[in-house]
Amino acid sequence: MKSIRWGWVLLGGLVAELLIFAIAIPIAIFAGERSLLYTAPTASLIATFLCGCVVAKKEAFPSRQSGLPAGTDPSNSMSLASR
C-alpha cells in the first residue's frame, strides 16, 4: 500500500468527475434531460477509463499494470497460482 500514489488516484478521480460533467451537461442542455439516461453512463465509462489509464502510466512497476483492470497484483507472492 505504500507504493500507491494516492494523490494521483484522487486527482484522477476528480478529473474524471469533471469530464463527466463537461460531457453530460452540455448534451443534456441541447438534447433534453432524458438524454442523461444514455450520456451519463457512457461519459462515466469513457472518463474513468481515460483517467485510469493516465494514472496507471504513473505506476513505477509496469508489470502491475496488467492486473489493474481486475484489481489484482501479479507480483504478489500470495497469488492463487503459488498456493
ABEGO torsion letter per residue (X at the ends): XAABBAAAAAAAAAAAAAAAAAAAAAAAAAAEAAAAAAAAAAAAAAAAAAAAAAAAAABABAAAAAAAAAGBBAABAABAAAX
